[in-house]
Each structure stands twice: as structure tokens, then as C-alpha cells.
Amino acid sequence: MSMTIQDADQAREGFPRPFPNTPSNVLEQFRMAGKVVVVTGAADGIGLAVTEAMAEAGANVVLWYNSNKAAVEKSQELAKTHNVNSAAFQVDVSEATQVSETIKKVVEEFGKIDVFVANAGMAISKPILEQTLTEYQKQMSVNVDGIVYCAKYAGEVFHRQGFGNLIITSSMSGHVVNVPVDQPVYNATKAYVTHFGKSLAREWREFARVNIVSPGFFDTKMGASPLCINEAYRMSPMGRQGHTKEIKGLYLYLASDASTYMTGSDVIIDGGYVLP
């Protein structure tokens, strides 16, 4: 359908929408007191760093973990250190029923979910000709299905509440193919969740924000392996991996009132790796 200049100049009912009732002071915007933040894959690495950031800013935090039960102790430490409420739940995000039931438990215990960080993921760094179909299916079930399940059931909560904020951890691997190892399936899963997040941002525009973080190599168990570490250093303008403390502020920004005009964005934090 074509549109004339006159049509385009017509006032749209309900527009412009009002500015959010958020603090003008930038430090106040970053405070998370009273908010409830769920982080998957929160036992270590980027997930733990994100959870720490939220607790440090005053949020009540819920750590989801699969096999690393250190999350239980971490949850207790965060509650004590930062005087916030915290809990840890063991969840396999590739199992839809576990995701839906645990989200119900979180809402029952905390009353709401303000921010859901879908961070859990896995990598099987093998060329497709060497990867078994079982390995392929496992990677897809965690990296793709797990994000979809978390988004679906957290999104239902957001819709009921009338507010919410989903942050998806993707990867720079969803943007480039010249990573130092052959991992086409992993790269494809990250490209999927990046586009999925952008689509959700439009679908949920009336009640929630959705943004994506695409990290490069960070010094975690999901970072560059010993087989490719030197190549990772060479290809990054900064010549190193990132430290998890260097990503905390980005997630806090996206979770907080400092970013209320931001949705559908994919933020790459990779030390310049994907530069041309």
C-alpha cells in the first residue's frame, strides 16, 4: 500500500508516547534496588559476573545453573555481601517443562521478574564433518531451544505484568565466520538467537524491551581454547581476551533504567575482533 506525504503527516492515535518516569540523575538510573533479575548459566563465567553486577547495584538475584552447584554458595554470598534476596535453582534450559516450572517458582518466591538474562550456552568446537548428530542436537537444544523456552515463559510473565526486560547472550560468532576454530553449528546458533531477539523486540514492543549482547573471547571456560588462544590474540586489536569485569557494566546498562530507549539492539563487545 502506498502512502502520500499527507498520509504520513497525519497524527497517529496514542503518539507520541510519554517519556518513562525514570530518574534524571545518571547514577540513580543505574540503581537496581527492588528489581528481580534472573540469570541463566550463572554459576561461573559471564553469567556469574552479570549476577554480581546486578547484586552490586542492589537487585535481588536468581541464579540458574545446570551442573555446577557452586551457584548455590554464590547465591548465599551475594545475599550476605550486598544485603539482597537471592536464590539458586538447578535448571536444564533445554527442557521446556523445567524452564516453565522454575519461572513459576521464581514468581511465587519473588513476586515478579523485572529482568531475565538468557545467558546459558555451550560450544562444541568441531567441523560439521567431524561432529556427530547427537552433538549437533545437544548444541541446538541448549543454544537455540533453551533461549526460546526462556523467552516464551519469561515473556508470558512480562505480558501479565505489563513490563519486563529480556537480555540474550549471543556471540560475535553470529557475525563472523573467521573465528580461530571451525564451529559452524555454534556460529549458526548464535546467529539464530540474535535475529530471534530482534524479532521479539518488535513483537513485545507494548510491554517489554529485548536486547542482545554478543561477546567475543573472554577468559572463561567458554573462551578461546589452548589450541586457538594465540590466534585469538593475534586477530584482536587489543591482543588479549576480555576479563569478565569488563562486561558487567554493559549488562547492567541494558538491565537498568539507563537504557529505557534501547530495544532490539545487538551490542558487540569483543575487543574489536570483528572489525574489517
C-alpha positions as CSV (number, residue, x, y, z in Angstrom):
1,M,0.0,0.0,0.0
2,S,1.4,3.4,-1.0
3,M,1.4,6.4,1.3
4,T,1.3,10.0,0.4
5,I,3.1,12.9,2.2
6,Q,-0.3,13.9,3.5
7,D,-0.9,10.4,4.9
8,A,2.5,10.3,6.6
9,D,1.9,13.7,8.2
10,Q,-1.3,12.5,9.9
11,A,-1.2,12.3,13.7
12,R,-1.2,8.7,15.0
13,E,-3.5,8.0,17.8
14,G,-1.6,7.5,21.1
15,F,1.6,9.0,19.7
16,P,3.9,10.4,20.8
17,R,4.1,8.1,23.8
18,P,5.2,9.7,27.1
19,F,8.8,9.6,28.4
20,P,9.3,7.0,31.1
21,N,9.1,8.1,34.7
22,T,12.8,7.4,35.5
23,P,15.4,9.4,37.4
24,S,17.3,12.1,35.6
25,N,20.4,11.5,37.7
26,V,22.5,9.0,35.7
27,L,23.8,7.2,38.8
28,E,20.2,6.8,40.0
29,Q,19.3,5.3,36.7
30,F,21.8,2.5,37.2
31,R,20.5,1.5,40.6
32,M,18.6,-1.8,40.6
33,A,17.1,-1.7,44.1
34,G,13.8,-3.6,44.4
35,K,14.2,-5.3,41.0
36,V,14.3,-9.0,40.4
37,V,16.8,-10.3,37.9
38,V,17.1,-14.0,36.7
39,V,20.4,-15.1,35.1
40,T,20.8,-18.5,33.4
41,G,24.2,-20.1,33.3
42,A,25.0,-18.1,36.4
43,A,27.4,-20.4,38.2
44,D,30.6,-19.1,36.6
45,G,32.0,-17.0,33.7
46,I,30.0,-14.2,32.2
47,G,26.8,-15.4,33.9
48,L,28.3,-15.1,37.3
49,A,29.8,-11.7,36.5
50,V,26.4,-10.5,35.3
51,T,24.7,-11.7,38.5
52,E,27.4,-10.0,40.6
53,A,26.8,-6.7,38.7
54,M,23.1,-6.8,39.4
55,A,23.5,-7.6,43.1
56,E,26.2,-4.9,43.4
57,A,23.6,-2.4,42.0
58,G,21.0,-3.6,44.6
59,A,18.9,-6.1,42.6
60,N,17.5,-9.3,44.1
61,V,19.1,-12.1,42.0
62,V,18.1,-15.6,41.0
63,L,20.9,-17.8,39.7
64,W,20.0,-20.7,37.4
65,Y,22.6,-23.4,36.9
66,N,22.7,-26.9,35.4
67,S,25.6,-28.9,36.7
68,N,27.8,-26.5,38.7
69,K,26.3,-26.4,42.2
70,A,28.8,-23.7,43.2
71,A,25.9,-21.4,42.2
72,V,24.1,-22.2,45.5
73,E,27.1,-21.0,47.6
74,K,27.5,-18.0,45.3
75,S,23.8,-17.1,45.8
76,Q,24.3,-17.1,49.6
77,E,27.4,-15.0,49.3
78,L,25.7,-12.4,47.2
79,A,22.8,-12.1,49.5
80,K,25.1,-11.6,52.5
81,T,27.6,-9.3,50.9
82,H,25.1,-7.0,49.2
83,N,22.0,-7.3,51.5
84,V,19.7,-8.5,48.7
85,N,17.5,-11.5,48.3
86,S,18.9,-14.3,46.3
87,A,18.1,-17.9,45.3
88,A,19.6,-20.6,43.1
89,F,17.7,-23.1,41.0
90,Q,19.0,-26.1,39.1
91,V,17.5,-26.0,35.6
92,D,18.3,-27.6,32.3
93,V,17.2,-24.9,29.9
94,S,16.9,-27.4,27.1
95,E,13.9,-28.9,28.9
96,A,10.8,-26.7,28.4
97,T,9.0,-28.1,31.5
98,Q,11.9,-27.3,33.8
99,V,12.1,-23.8,32.4
100,S,8.3,-23.1,32.8
101,E,8.1,-24.7,36.3
102,T,11.1,-22.8,37.6
103,I,9.8,-19.5,36.3
104,K,6.6,-20.2,38.2
105,K,8.7,-20.8,41.4
106,V,10.6,-17.6,40.9
107,V,7.4,-15.6,40.6
108,E,6.0,-17.3,43.7
109,E,9.1,-16.5,45.7
110,F,9.9,-13.1,44.5
111,G,6.6,-11.8,43.2
112,K,7.8,-10.7,39.8
113,I,10.6,-10.8,37.2
114,D,11.9,-7.4,36.1
115,V,14.9,-8.7,34.0
116,F,15.6,-12.1,32.5
117,V,19.2,-12.7,31.2
118,A,19.1,-15.7,28.9
119,N,22.8,-16.5,29.1
120,A,23.3,-20.2,29.3
121,G,25.0,-21.8,26.3
122,M,27.5,-24.4,25.2
123,A,30.1,-24.8,22.4
124,I,31.2,-28.0,20.6
125,S,34.1,-26.7,18.5
126,K,34.2,-29.2,15.7
127,P,33.8,-29.0,12.0
128,I,30.5,-30.3,10.8
129,L,32.0,-33.3,9.1
130,E,33.5,-34.4,12.5
131,Q,30.5,-33.6,14.7
132,T,28.0,-36.3,15.4
133,L,24.3,-35.7,15.1
134,T,24.0,-36.2,18.8
135,E,26.5,-33.4,19.4
136,Y,24.7,-31.2,16.9
137,Q,21.3,-31.8,18.6
138,K,22.7,-31.1,22.0
139,Q,24.2,-27.8,21.0
140,M,20.9,-26.8,19.3
141,S,18.9,-27.8,22.3
142,V,20.8,-25.6,24.7
143,N,21.8,-22.6,22.5
144,V,18.6,-22.3,20.5
145,D,15.8,-24.2,22.2
146,G,17.0,-23.0,25.6
147,I,16.8,-19.4,24.6
148,V,13.3,-19.9,23.0
149,Y,11.9,-21.6,26.1
150,C,13.3,-19.0,28.4
151,A,11.9,-16.2,26.2
152,K,8.5,-17.8,25.9
153,Y,7.9,-18.4,29.6
154,A,9.6,-15.2,30.8
155,G,7.7,-13.4,28.1
156,E,4.4,-14.7,29.5
157,V,5.3,-13.2,32.8
158,F,6.3,-9.9,31.3
159,H,3.0,-9.8,29.4
160,R,0.9,-10.4,32.5
161,Q,2.9,-7.8,34.5
162,G,2.9,-5.2,31.7
163,F,6.6,-4.7,31.9
164,G,9.9,-6.7,31.5
165,N,13.3,-6.8,30.1
166,L,15.0,-9.7,28.2
167,I,18.7,-9.8,27.6
168,I,20.0,-12.6,25.4
169,T,23.7,-13.6,25.4
170,S,24.7,-14.3,21.8
171,S,28.3,-14.2,20.4
172,M,30.4,-12.4,18.0
173,S,30.5,-15.8,16.3
174,G,27.0,-15.0,15.0
175,H,28.5,-12.1,13.0
176,V,31.7,-13.6,11.5
177,V,33.0,-17.0,10.3
178,N,36.7,-16.3,10.7
179,V,37.0,-17.4,14.3
180,P,40.1,-19.4,15.0
181,V,38.3,-22.7,15.2
182,D,35.8,-24.5,12.9
183,Q,32.5,-24.4,14.6
184,P,29.7,-23.8,12.1
185,V,26.9,-25.1,14.2
186,Y,27.8,-22.9,17.2
187,N,28.1,-19.9,14.9
188,A,24.7,-20.7,13.4
189,T,23.0,-21.0,16.8
190,K,24.3,-17.6,17.8
191,A,23.1,-16.0,14.5
192,Y,19.7,-17.5,15.2
193,V,19.3,-16.1,18.7
194,T,20.5,-12.7,17.7
195,H,17.8,-12.5,15.0
196,F,15.3,-14.0,17.3
197,G,15.9,-11.3,19.9
198,K,15.5,-8.6,17.4
199,S,12.2,-10.1,16.3
200,L,11.0,-10.3,19.9
201,A,11.8,-6.7,20.5
202,R,9.2,-5.8,17.9
203,E,6.7,-8.4,18.9
204,W,6.9,-7.3,22.6
205,R,7.0,-3.6,22.0
206,E,3.9,-2.9,24.1
207,F,5.2,-4.4,27.3
208,A,8.9,-5.4,27.3
209,R,12.4,-4.5,25.9
210,V,14.7,-7.1,24.3
211,N,18.4,-6.6,23.6
212,I,21.3,-8.9,22.7
213,V,24.9,-8.9,23.9
214,S,27.5,-10.5,21.6
215,P,30.7,-11.1,23.5
216,G,34.0,-12.0,21.9
217,F,36.6,-14.1,23.6
218,F,36.6,-13.7,27.4
219,D,38.9,-15.5,29.8
220,T,36.3,-18.2,30.9
221,K,35.8,-21.8,30.1
222,M,33.8,-20.7,27.1
223,G,36.7,-18.5,25.9
224,A,39.5,-19.3,23.5
225,S,40.8,-22.9,23.9
226,P,44.6,-23.6,24.2
227,L,44.5,-24.7,20.6
228,C,43.5,-21.3,19.3
229,I,44.5,-18.9,22.0
230,N,47.4,-17.4,20.1
231,E,45.3,-16.9,17.0
232,A,42.7,-15.2,19.1
233,Y,45.3,-12.8,20.5
234,R,46.6,-12.0,17.0
235,M,43.2,-11.3,15.5
236,S,42.0,-9.0,18.3
237,P,43.2,-5.4,18.0
238,M,43.6,-5.4,21.8
239,G,45.7,-8.5,21.7
240,R,44.0,-10.3,24.6
241,Q,40.8,-11.9,25.8
242,G,38.4,-9.8,27.9
243,H,38.1,-10.1,31.6
244,T,34.6,-10.7,32.9
245,K,34.7,-7.5,35.0
246,E,34.8,-5.7,31.6
247,I,31.4,-6.9,30.6
248,K,29.5,-6.3,33.9
249,G,28.7,-2.6,33.1
250,L,27.2,-3.4,29.7
251,Y,24.6,-5.9,31.1
252,L,23.9,-3.5,34.0
253,Y,23.2,-0.7,31.5
254,L,20.8,-2.9,29.5
255,A,19.1,-4.1,32.6
256,S,18.7,-0.7,34.2
257,D,16.7,2.5,33.6
258,A,19.7,4.0,31.9
259,S,18.8,2.2,28.7
260,T,15.0,2.7,28.5
261,Y,15.2,4.0,24.9
262,M,17.1,0.9,23.8
263,T,15.5,-2.2,22.4
264,G,16.2,-4.6,19.5
265,S,19.9,-3.8,19.7
266,D,22.8,-6.2,19.4
267,V,25.8,-4.9,21.2
268,I,29.2,-6.5,20.2
269,I,31.9,-6.5,23.0
270,D,34.9,-8.2,21.5
271,G,38.0,-6.1,21.8
272,G,37.5,-5.1,18.1
273,Y,37.7,-8.7,16.8
274,V,35.0,-8.3,14.1
275,L,36.4,-5.1,12.7
276,P,37.0,-5.4,8.9
